[in-house]
C-alpha cells in the first residue's frame, strides 16, 4: 500500500492509502500523487513536483527553493507575523 495526495488542480484536498496510483485515482476520481518522504498536508499545494504545506499567510510567496517566505525580511528579534499590516511583530 502507498500514500497518495489527492489533487484538485494544484490544491491538496485529501490523502488516501491505496494499492496503486491507478486505484487511488479510480476511487477519488481525481489526480493523485504518491508521497513517501514528503508529507502531504490537506490545504497544501503541489507545485513544481513538490508537495508544499499550507501557505502560512496570504501575502507570503513561493521562493525558488519551493518554500513559503514573507514579503518582508524577518528582522532580528521578531516574535511573529502580522498579516493585517504585512509586517513582523517586534517587541
Secondary structure, DSSP 4 states (H G I P E B T S, - for coil): -EEEEEEETTEEEEEEEESSHHHHHHHHSSEEEEESSS---TT-EEETTEEEPPPSSTT-EE-TTS-EE-SSPPPTTEEEEETTTTEEEE-
